């Protein structure tokens, strides 16, 4: 299944969004801060390649298909290099602060939309479908509440059911009790590309947004 045409039209509307528009959005900044704190596995206040390598290892342990191991590692490395670090060379000494992440992601998202919404559409679809297949450990074609709890525990180190359930319910847009592939992909596309508003009701795939 691919991202719906609704999501694609939504991306087309954002083609002329400048990095400053993203950075100045309170809601979008809160999303980035939430992601930063989640991915800072060792809690040292910066994101490093080792954080993303550790996440890759945990994602590999979550699923039983060893054929995807290298793809998962490459995906996590790519996320760090092209989103967190803004596309420059990265190594074990690369350090990304919270503000670095906000600025780098804003530039990457804005530039990608301006140059080729088609490409960012395909990249977003591929990355999130890979995540979906990792989380869907019983290969049912849907993500259960329990599967999503275990997925978020990859980042937090332990299951936090209240936070995970809030995230799950925000993605399960039709209230069916499970997350479809389309719901999962759309939620993540909107999380990164929609600047939000004062009364934002966007999906919260990583749980409640941080306030500082």
C-alpha angles and dihedrals in degrees: 000000000000132000110284121258086247090066093046092051088049090056091048089057090057097053094109097044111127123217088249091060090058095042093050093052111102092203095048092048089051090053091052092047090050091052091046093054091046094051095044090093097173092042094228094136097254136074117241137177088255090061090057093043089054091050089050090053091050092049089051090053090050094063133045101220106101090183088077097052097099093042090054092050092048091048093052091046090050092050091054096044102041102030108025097034097033097242102299126126114288134197140159091292096055112116123190119194123204092258090046089056093049093050095041095048092046091053094045094048094045094047093045092052092047095048101039126350086179091061097045088048091056095042092049092048094049096047095047095044088054089052090048092054091049093052094044091075095167091050092231093141091246134074116237125211091252092050090052092050090054091047095054089046086066087072101034097041092233139047113269101184098186093054093041092049091051089052092046094050092049091056096041091080096171094048093235094140093248137068118243123210091252093049091050095049094044092049092055095043090054093044092060103030106035113082091204128209144240091285097038117175098173120142116275104210093172096044132251114002117249116247099213 
